[in-house]
């Protein structure tokens, strides 16, 4: 399981490594405050752990998926269930938050 901590645009080699686990999508944890991403592996929580170890705050980290073949960002992850932040489902409900996350993800992957 290869998880990359991304601070710059992703390389083709990194994408290939992050796709090894699930083949068609890359699990991501996105720090919306720091503008960085951890991606790869089987679980969003594994990516979240990498960001936490790097100094991110849990309330700033949200789960998403990148589907490179569809050029699509999805916003569903167990780590997104946050009643204290008004997100009671796995899917990120706030359209402004979704837009911020999508902008960060696309800046790394496009």
SEGU-884396 format. One record per residue (C-alpha): x negated, y, z; residue number from 1; residue in three letters. Coordinates in pm, 1 decimal. Example, Ala and Ser with C-alpha at 12.3 -4.5 7.8 and 13.67 -1.06 7.14 Angstrom:
2
<ketor u="-1230.0" v="-450.0" w="780.0" seq="1" type="Ala"/>
<ketor u="-1367.0" v="-106.0" w="714.0" seq="2" type="Ser"/>
***
This chain:
110
<ketor u="0.0" v="0.0" w="0.0" seq="1" type="Unk"/>
<ketor u="-161.7" v="322.4" w="-118.4" seq="2" type="Unk"/>
<ketor u="-30.6" v="652.6" w="14.5" seq="3" type="Unk"/>
<ketor u="-186.6" v="974.1" w="-108.7" seq="4" type="Unk"/>
<ketor u="-189.5" v="1305.0" w="76.7" seq="5" type="Unk"/>
<ketor u="-144.4" v="1557.7" w="-202.2" seq="6" type="Unk"/>
<ketor u="-262.3" v="1915.9" w="-179.9" seq="7" type="Unk"/>
<ketor u="-313.6" v="1965.3" w="-554.0" seq="8" type="Unk"/>
<ketor u="-155.5" v="1846.9" w="-877.2" seq="9" type="Unk"/>
<ketor u="-140.4" v="1467.3" w="-888.5" seq="10" type="Unk"/>
<ketor u="-372.5" v="1274.8" w="-1121.3" seq="11" type="Unk"/>
<ketor u="-258.3" v="992.3" w="-1351.7" seq="12" type="Unk"/>
<ketor u="-463.6" v="751.4" w="-1138.7" seq="13" type="Unk"/>
<ketor u="-286.0" v="863.7" w="-821.5" seq="14" type="Unk"/>
<ketor u="53.8" v="821.0" w="-989.0" seq="15" type="Unk"/>
<ketor u="-40.3" v="467.6" w="-1095.5" seq="16" type="Unk"/>
<ketor u="-150.5" v="381.5" w="-741.2" seq="17" type="Unk"/>
<ketor u="164.6" v="529.8" w="-586.2" seq="18" type="Unk"/>
<ketor u="380.1" v="328.5" w="-828.3" seq="19" type="Unk"/>
<ketor u="215.0" v="-2.8" w="-734.1" seq="20" type="Unk"/>
<ketor u="457.7" v="-73.4" w="-448.6" seq="21" type="Unk"/>
<ketor u="798.0" v="4.9" w="-604.7" seq="22" type="Unk"/>
<ketor u="710.0" v="24.4" w="-977.4" seq="23" type="Unk"/>
<ketor u="977.0" v="276.1" w="-1090.2" seq="24" type="Unk"/>
<ketor u="977.7" v="537.4" w="-813.6" seq="25" type="Unk"/>
<ketor u="746.1" v="699.0" w="-564.8" seq="26" type="Unk"/>
<ketor u="856.4" v="752.2" w="-205.6" seq="27" type="Unk"/>
<ketor u="765.4" v="1100.0" w="-84.0" seq="28" type="Unk"/>
<ketor u="754.7" v="1302.2" w="233.4" seq="29" type="Unk"/>
<ketor u="745.8" v="1674.1" w="160.1" seq="30" type="Unk"/>
<ketor u="629.3" v="1936.3" w="408.8" seq="31" type="Unk"/>
<ketor u="831.7" v="2238.8" w="303.3" seq="32" type="Unk"/>
<ketor u="635.6" v="2478.1" w="525.5" seq="33" type="Unk"/>
<ketor u="284.1" v="2374.6" w="417.8" seq="34" type="Unk"/>
<ketor u="381.2" v="2287.6" w="60.9" seq="35" type="Unk"/>
<ketor u="209.6" v="1947.6" w="64.6" seq="36" type="Unk"/>
<ketor u="327.9" v="1593.7" w="-7.5" seq="37" type="Unk"/>
<ketor u="245.0" v="1241.3" w="101.4" seq="38" type="Unk"/>
<ketor u="349.7" v="983.3" w="-155.5" seq="39" type="Unk"/>
<ketor u="343.1" v="610.3" w="-217.0" seq="40" type="Unk"/>
<ketor u="410.2" v="298.1" w="-16.7" seq="41" type="Unk"/>
<ketor u="737.3" v="129.1" w="65.2" seq="42" type="Unk"/>
<ketor u="893.8" v="365.8" w="320.5" seq="43" type="Unk"/>
<ketor u="939.2" v="740.2" w="350.6" seq="44" type="Unk"/>
<ketor u="843.9" v="702.9" w="717.7" seq="45" type="Unk"/>
<ketor u="496.1" v="582.4" w="617.9" seq="46" type="Unk"/>
<ketor u="448.5" v="901.6" w="416.2" seq="47" type="Unk"/>
<ketor u="591.4" v="1109.5" w="700.4" seq="48" type="Unk"/>
<ketor u="334.5" v="954.2" w="936.8" seq="49" type="Unk"/>
<ketor u="48.3" v="1065.8" w="709.7" seq="50" type="Unk"/>
<ketor u="177.3" v="1424.8" w="715.4" seq="51" type="Unk"/>
<ketor u="224.5" v="1420.5" w="1093.4" seq="52" type="Unk"/>
<ketor u="-131.9" v="1295.1" w="1138.4" seq="53" type="Unk"/>
<ketor u="-247.4" v="1582.2" w="915.7" seq="54" type="Unk"/>
<ketor u="-78.6" v="1842.5" w="1137.6" seq="55" type="Unk"/>
<ketor u="267.7" v="1881.7" w="985.8" seq="56" type="Unk"/>
<ketor u="567.3" v="1934.4" w="1212.4" seq="57" type="Unk"/>
<ketor u="847.7" v="1678.5" w="1187.5" seq="58" type="Unk"/>
<ketor u="1119.5" v="1938.7" w="1135.9" seq="59" type="Unk"/>
<ketor u="937.8" v="2057.4" w="820.6" seq="60" type="Unk"/>
<ketor u="914.5" v="1710.1" w="661.0" seq="61" type="Unk"/>
<ketor u="1186.4" v="1578.3" w="431.3" seq="62" type="Unk"/>
<ketor u="1212.1" v="1256.4" w="233.5" seq="63" type="Unk"/>
<ketor u="1257.3" v="1238.9" w="-141.9" seq="64" type="Unk"/>
<ketor u="1176.4" v="1014.3" w="-436.0" seq="65" type="Unk"/>
<ketor u="1003.9" v="1093.6" w="-764.8" seq="66" type="Unk"/>
<ketor u="1116.7" v="890.8" w="-1065.9" seq="67" type="Unk"/>
<ketor u="849.5" v="958.9" w="-1328.1" seq="68" type="Unk"/>
<ketor u="1024.4" v="781.9" w="-1617.3" seq="69" type="Unk"/>
<ketor u="1336.4" v="998.0" w="-1566.3" seq="70" type="Unk"/>
<ketor u="1145.3" v="1309.1" w="-1454.9" seq="71" type="Unk"/>
<ketor u="1388.1" v="1321.8" w="-1162.8" seq="72" type="Unk"/>
<ketor u="1377.5" v="1404.1" w="-792.7" seq="73" type="Unk"/>
<ketor u="1617.6" v="1227.4" w="-556.4" seq="74" type="Unk"/>
<ketor u="1690.7" v="1342.9" w="-204.5" seq="75" type="Unk"/>
<ketor u="1786.4" v="1031.8" w="-7.6" seq="76" type="Unk"/>
<ketor u="1580.7" v="890.0" w="279.8" seq="77" type="Unk"/>
<ketor u="1634.7" v="759.3" w="629.6" seq="78" type="Unk"/>
<ketor u="1403.3" v="1029.7" w="763.6" seq="79" type="Unk"/>
<ketor u="1655.4" v="1289.7" w="643.6" seq="80" type="Unk"/>
<ketor u="1916.3" v="1193.3" w="904.1" seq="81" type="Unk"/>
<ketor u="1884.8" v="1497.0" w="1132.1" seq="82" type="Unk"/>
<ketor u="2194.6" v="1604.1" w="1319.5" seq="83" type="Unk"/>
<ketor u="1995.4" v="1873.3" w="1505.4" seq="84" type="Unk"/>
<ketor u="1910.0" v="2027.0" w="1166.3" seq="85" type="Unk"/>
<ketor u="2266.7" v="1991.3" w="1035.4" seq="86" type="Unk"/>
<ketor u="2185.9" v="1699.8" w="805.3" seq="87" type="Unk"/>
<ketor u="2389.6" v="1400.6" w="920.7" seq="88" type="Unk"/>
<ketor u="2331.4" v="1173.3" w="620.4" seq="89" type="Unk"/>
<ketor u="2036.8" v="1020.4" w="436.1" seq="90" type="Unk"/>
<ketor u="2099.0" v="1264.5" w="151.1" seq="91" type="Unk"/>
<ketor u="1979.5" v="1623.6" w="197.8" seq="92" type="Unk"/>
<ketor u="2298.9" v="1828.6" w="206.1" seq="93" type="Unk"/>
<ketor u="2170.2" v="2187.3" w="186.4" seq="94" type="Unk"/>
<ketor u="2137.3" v="2294.2" w="-180.1" seq="95" type="Unk"/>
<ketor u="1876.1" v="2559.5" w="-94.8" seq="96" type="Unk"/>
<ketor u="1662.1" v="2302.4" w="87.5" seq="97" type="Unk"/>
<ketor u="1698.7" v="2060.3" w="-204.4" seq="98" type="Unk"/>
<ketor u="1586.0" v="2335.5" w="-443.3" seq="99" type="Unk"/>
<ketor u="1277.3" v="2409.3" w="-228.9" seq="100" type="Unk"/>
<ketor u="1183.4" v="2042.4" w="-216.3" seq="101" type="Unk"/>
<ketor u="1238.5" v="1995.3" w="-589.1" seq="102" type="Unk"/>
<ketor u="1019.7" v="2296.7" w="-667.3" seq="103" type="Unk"/>
<ketor u="736.0" v="2157.2" w="-454.1" seq="104" type="Unk"/>
<ketor u="765.2" v="1806.5" w="-601.1" seq="105" type="Unk"/>
<ketor u="772.0" v="1930.1" w="-958.7" seq="106" type="Unk"/>
<ketor u="469.7" v="2153.9" w="-895.5" seq="107" type="Unk"/>
<ketor u="271.0" v="1841.4" w="-808.6" seq="108" type="Unk"/>
<ketor u="408.6" v="1594.8" w="-1064.3" seq="109" type="Unk"/>
<ketor u="479.9" v="1797.5" w="-1380.5" seq="110" type="Unk"/>
***
